[in-house]
């Protein structure tokens, strides 16, 4: 258990540049993105929407989420988000099932609450924040100014093929409301109302169904082991149902902070269980600092899905 925890912490500590992240969900603004989605009163909490990445039984790590916010029409020519908002908080978790139309949600369940993932204070008069991994930019969308907000370095592990809920709570000393940029979907109600503490309140009833614009970057979570083999490092990528050795693009494999390519790659039944694994050899400490506690392998499946696996280094 101690070793497993150490490996998890080592993976979480790896640099984002090594994560092999790519755009894995894309509901970016389009010409149809002309809806301002928000609550009538700022004190009511926040709206949340959902998305899915990957397939069932896959483990994904979300590195970055991008959303877009629309200025409150009551705000007089704001120069930056800091003119209308003091603090923004990203919430996320597993989406609850929607109740039938006209009915309240089922009894409150902690499993449907949304925990806080990232919080940033927005400096007055502009778009700067106190967090380097929360960035805000003013962009043009359909001829109007909107704020593009990136929550980065999230390292948020989610199951594939499952509805993942997300929402942003904006806190302000003014009376301005927070609105997400959205567009009308083909069908269905997906928006829900959560309290400022992340508790489910109700399904958001809109005259026209709408979805929040959102983009998500991330990668699959892979299992690897790293062992010294003479003057080399032997890295084994273990097979999973979603990452069989035959599904790996071996030309995409990179190791360590220097993104070293393997000297050779072969398949081998390392556990003698009938499951093949990829075995790679790299130069000893290939670009890895002597005091490093872990190293990571990145690559892609043949379908282009990125993955990353990390393990402790022996000293």
C-alpha positions as CSV (number, residue, x, y, z in Angstrom):
1,X,0.0,0.0,0.0
2,X,2.8,2.4,0.9
3,X,4.6,1.7,-2.4
4,X,1.3,2.2,-4.4
5,X,0.7,5.5,-2.7
6,X,4.3,6.6,-3.5
7,X,3.9,5.7,-7.1
8,X,0.6,7.7,-7.3
9,X,2.2,10.7,-5.7
10,X,5.2,10.4,-8.1
11,X,2.9,10.4,-11.1
12,X,1.0,13.4,-9.8
13,X,4.3,15.2,-9.4
14,X,5.5,14.7,-12.9
15,X,5.7,17.7,-15.2
16,X,2.8,18.6,-17.4
17,X,5.1,18.7,-20.4
18,X,5.6,15.0,-20.0
19,X,1.9,14.1,-19.8
20,X,1.3,13.5,-23.4
21,X,-1.9,15.4,-23.1
22,X,-4.1,16.1,-26.1
23,X,-7.5,17.5,-26.7
24,X,-9.8,14.6,-25.7
25,X,-13.2,16.4,-25.7
26,X,-14.1,19.3,-27.8
27,X,-17.3,21.4,-27.5
28,X,-15.6,24.7,-28.4
29,X,-17.6,27.8,-29.3
30,X,-19.1,28.0,-32.8
31,X,-21.4,30.4,-34.7
32,X,-24.2,28.8,-32.7
33,X,-22.6,29.8,-29.3
34,X,-24.8,32.7,-28.5
35,X,-26.4,31.8,-25.2
36,X,-25.5,33.2,-21.8
37,X,-26.1,30.4,-19.2
38,X,-26.3,31.4,-15.6
39,X,-28.5,31.8,-12.6
40,X,-30.8,34.8,-11.9
41,X,-29.0,35.6,-8.6
42,X,-25.3,35.1,-7.9
43,X,-26.1,33.8,-4.4
44,X,-27.9,30.8,-5.8
45,X,-24.8,28.8,-6.5
46,X,-23.7,27.8,-10.0
47,X,-24.7,25.8,-13.1
48,X,-22.9,22.6,-14.1
49,X,-22.8,20.6,-17.3
50,X,-21.2,17.3,-18.2
51,X,-19.0,15.5,-20.8
52,X,-17.6,12.1,-21.4
53,X,-14.1,11.0,-22.3
54,X,-12.9,7.6,-23.6
55,X,-14.7,4.3,-23.0
56,X,-15.8,2.2,-20.1
57,X,-13.0,0.6,-18.0
58,X,-10.5,3.2,-19.1
59,X,-8.7,5.5,-16.6
60,X,-8.2,9.0,-17.8
61,X,-6.3,11.9,-16.3
62,X,-7.6,15.4,-17.1
63,X,-4.9,18.0,-17.2
64,X,-6.7,21.0,-18.5
65,X,-10.3,22.3,-18.9
66,X,-11.2,25.4,-20.9
67,X,-14.5,27.3,-20.5
68,X,-15.8,30.6,-21.7
69,X,-17.6,33.3,-19.7
70,X,-19.9,36.1,-20.9
71,X,-20.0,39.5,-19.3
72,X,-23.2,40.5,-17.5
73,X,-25.1,43.0,-19.6
74,X,-25.4,45.2,-16.4
75,X,-21.6,45.5,-16.3
76,X,-20.4,48.8,-17.9
77,X,-17.6,47.9,-20.4
78,X,-15.5,45.7,-18.2
79,X,-11.8,45.7,-19.1
80,X,-11.2,42.3,-17.5
81,X,-12.9,39.5,-15.5
82,X,-11.5,41.1,-12.4
83,X,-13.9,44.0,-12.9
84,X,-16.9,41.8,-12.2
85,X,-15.5,38.7,-10.3
86,X,-13.2,38.4,-7.3
87,X,-12.7,34.6,-7.2
88,X,-13.4,31.6,-9.5
89,X,-13.6,28.0,-8.4
90,X,-13.8,24.9,-10.6
91,X,-15.9,22.1,-9.3
92,X,-16.1,18.6,-10.8
93,X,-17.2,15.0,-10.1
94,X,-19.4,12.2,-11.4
95,X,-22.7,13.4,-12.8
96,X,-25.9,12.3,-11.0
97,X,-28.8,10.8,-13.0
98,X,-31.4,13.4,-14.0
99,X,-34.9,12.9,-12.4
100,X,-37.9,12.7,-14.7
101,X,-39.3,16.1,-15.9
102,X,-41.1,18.1,-13.1
103,X,-39.6,15.9,-10.3
104,X,-37.0,16.9,-7.8
105,X,-33.7,15.1,-7.6
106,X,-33.5,11.9,-5.4
107,X,-32.4,12.2,-1.8
108,X,-29.1,14.0,-1.4
109,X,-26.0,11.7,-1.8
110,X,-22.4,12.7,-1.1
111,X,-21.4,10.7,-4.2
112,X,-23.2,13.4,-6.3
113,X,-21.6,16.4,-4.6
114,X,-19.0,18.3,-6.6
115,X,-15.7,18.9,-4.8
116,X,-13.5,21.9,-5.5
117,X,-10.7,21.2,-8.0
118,X,-9.1,24.5,-8.5
119,X,-9.5,28.0,-7.0
120,X,-8.0,31.3,-8.1
121,X,-8.4,35.0,-7.1
122,X,-8.8,37.4,-10.0
123,X,-7.0,40.7,-9.6
124,X,-9.2,43.8,-10.0
125,X,-9.1,45.6,-13.3
126,X,-7.8,42.8,-15.5
127,X,-7.4,39.1,-16.2
128,X,-4.5,38.3,-14.0
129,X,-4.9,35.6,-11.2
130,X,-2.9,34.5,-8.2
131,X,-2.5,31.1,-9.7
132,X,-0.1,30.4,-12.6
133,X,-2.2,27.5,-13.7
134,X,-5.4,29.5,-14.1
135,X,-5.2,31.9,-17.0
136,X,-7.8,34.3,-18.5
137,X,-7.8,35.9,-21.9
138,X,-10.3,38.3,-23.5
139,X,-11.2,37.0,-27.0
140,X,-13.8,37.8,-29.7
141,X,-16.7,35.4,-30.2
142,X,-19.4,36.2,-32.8
143,X,-18.4,39.9,-32.7
144,X,-18.5,40.2,-28.9
145,X,-15.9,40.0,-26.1
146,X,-15.9,36.9,-24.0
147,X,-13.5,35.5,-21.4
148,X,-11.6,32.3,-22.2
149,X,-10.5,30.6,-18.9
150,X,-8.1,27.8,-18.7
151,X,-7.8,25.6,-15.5
152,X,-4.5,23.8,-16.0
153,X,-2.3,21.2,-14.2
154,X,-5.5,19.6,-12.8
155,X,-4.3,16.0,-12.6
156,X,-7.9,14.9,-12.2
157,X,-8.5,11.2,-12.6
158,X,-11.8,10.2,-14.1
159,X,-13.4,6.9,-15.4
160,X,-13.9,6.6,-19.1
161,X,-17.4,6.4,-20.6
162,X,-18.9,8.1,-17.6
163,X,-20.7,11.5,-17.5
164,X,-18.3,13.9,-15.7
165,X,-19.9,17.0,-14.2
166,X,-18.1,20.4,-14.1
167,X,-19.1,23.9,-13.1
168,X,-17.5,27.3,-12.1
169,X,-18.6,29.2,-9.1
170,X,-17.8,33.0,-9.4
171,X,-17.7,35.1,-6.3
172,X,-18.1,38.9,-6.4
173,X,-18.7,41.8,-4.1
174,X,-20.8,43.4,-6.9
175,X,-24.3,42.5,-8.1
176,X,-23.0,41.1,-11.4
177,X,-24.0,37.6,-12.5
178,X,-21.8,34.9,-13.9
179,X,-22.7,33.5,-17.3
180,X,-21.1,30.6,-19.2
181,X,-21.0,30.8,-23.0
182,X,-23.2,28.0,-24.5
183,X,-25.1,26.8,-27.5
184,X,-28.3,24.9,-28.1
185,X,-27.7,21.1,-28.4
186,X,-29.7,18.7,-30.5
187,X,-31.8,17.6,-27.6
188,X,-31.9,16.9,-23.8
189,X,-31.5,18.8,-20.6
190,X,-28.0,18.5,-19.1
191,X,-27.6,21.6,-16.9
192,X,-28.0,21.3,-13.1
193,X,-28.0,23.8,-10.3
194,X,-25.5,23.3,-7.4
195,X,-25.1,25.2,-4.2
196,X,-21.9,27.2,-3.5
197,X,-20.8,24.2,-1.4
198,X,-21.1,21.9,-4.4
199,X,-24.4,20.2,-3.4
200,X,-27.0,19.2,-6.1
201,X,-30.1,21.4,-5.9
202,X,-32.1,20.8,-9.0
203,X,-32.2,20.3,-12.7
204,X,-31.9,23.6,-14.5
205,X,-35.2,24.2,-16.4
206,X,-34.6,26.2,-19.5
207,X,-37.0,27.1,-22.3
208,X,-34.4,26.1,-24.8
209,X,-32.0,23.2,-24.0
210,X,-28.4,24.4,-24.0
211,X,-24.9,23.0,-23.3
212,X,-21.9,24.9,-22.0
213,X,-19.0,25.3,-24.3
214,X,-15.9,23.3,-23.0
215,X,-12.7,21.8,-24.1
216,X,-10.8,19.1,-22.2
217,X,-7.2,17.9,-22.5
218,X,-5.8,14.8,-20.9
219,X,-4.3,11.3,-21.3
220,X,-4.8,7.6,-20.4
221,X,-3.2,6.3,-17.2
222,X,-0.8,3.4,-18.0
223,X,1.0,1.0,-15.7
224,X,4.8,0.7,-16.1
225,X,7.8,-0.6,-14.1
226,X,11.4,0.7,-14.3
227,X,14.4,-1.4,-13.3
228,X,18.1,-1.1,-13.7
229,X,19.6,-3.6,-16.2
230,X,23.4,-3.2,-16.1
231,X,24.1,0.2,-17.8
232,X,20.5,0.4,-19.1
233,X,17.1,1.1,-17.8
234,X,14.5,-1.6,-18.5
235,X,11.0,-0.1,-18.8
236,X,8.0,-2.4,-19.0
237,X,4.6,-1.2,-20.2
238,X,2.0,-3.6,-18.7
239,X,-1.0,-4.7,-20.7
240,X,-4.5,-3.5,-19.7
241,X,-7.8,-4.2,-21.4
242,X,-7.7,-0.7,-22.9
243,X,-3.9,-0.6,-23.6
244,X,-2.8,-3.9,-25.0
245,X,0.8,-4.0,-26.3
246,X,-0.5,-4.6,-29.8
247,X,-2.4,-1.3,-29.6
248,X,0.6,0.9,-28.9
249,X,2.3,3.0,-31.6
250,X,5.9,2.2,-30.7
251,X,7.2,5.2,-32.7
252,X,5.5,7.5,-30.2
253,X,7.2,6.1,-27.1
254,X,9.2,8.7,-25.1
255,X,10.9,8.4,-21.7
256,X,12.1,10.8,-19.0
257,X,12.3,14.6,-19.1
258,X,14.5,14.4,-22.2
259,X,11.8,12.5,-24.1
260,X,14.3,9.8,-25.1
261,X,13.3,7.2,-27.7
262,X,13.8,3.5,-26.7
263,X,17.0,1.8,-28.0
264,X,14.9,-1.2,-28.7
265,X,11.3,-2.5,-28.1
266,X,10.0,-6.0,-27.9
267,X,7.0,-7.9,-26.6
268,X,7.3,-10.3,-23.8
269,X,5.1,-12.3,-21.4
270,X,6.9,-10.9,-18.3
271,X,4.4,-12.3,-15.8
272,X,4.0,-15.7,-17.5
273,X,0.2,-15.1,-17.5
274,X,-0.4,-15.2,-21.2
275,X,-0.5,-11.4,-21.4
276,X,2.2,-9.7,-23.5
277,X,3.9,-6.5,-22.3
278,X,6.1,-4.0,-24.1
279,X,9.7,-4.1,-22.9
280,X,11.9,-1.1,-23.7
281,X,15.6,-0.4,-23.1
282,X,16.9,3.1,-22.5
283,X,20.3,4.5,-21.7
284,X,21.0,4.6,-18.0
285,X,19.5,7.8,-16.5
286,X,18.6,8.9,-20.0
287,X,18.3,12.6,-19.3
288,X,17.1,12.0,-15.8
289,X,18.7,14.0,-12.9
290,X,20.6,11.9,-10.3
291,X,18.2,12.9,-7.5
292,X,15.0,12.2,-9.4
293,X,12.5,10.0,-7.5
294,X,10.5,8.9,-10.5
295,X,10.4,8.9,-14.3
296,X,7.5,8.7,-16.8
297,X,6.8,7.0,-20.1
298,X,4.5,8.7,-22.6
299,X,3.1,7.4,-25.9
300,X,0.0,6.9,-28.0
301,X,-2.3,4.1,-28.9
302,X,-2.7,3.3,-32.6
303,X,-6.0,5.3,-32.5
304,X,-4.1,8.4,-31.3
305,X,-5.2,8.3,-27.6
306,X,-2.2,9.5,-25.5
307,X,-1.1,7.7,-22.4
308,X,1.4,8.2,-19.5
309,X,2.8,5.9,-16.9
310,X,5.2,6.6,-14.1
311,X,7.3,4.6,-11.6
312,X,9.8,5.1,-8.8
313,X,13.5,5.0,-9.6
314,X,15.9,2.8,-7.7
315,X,18.9,4.5,-6.1
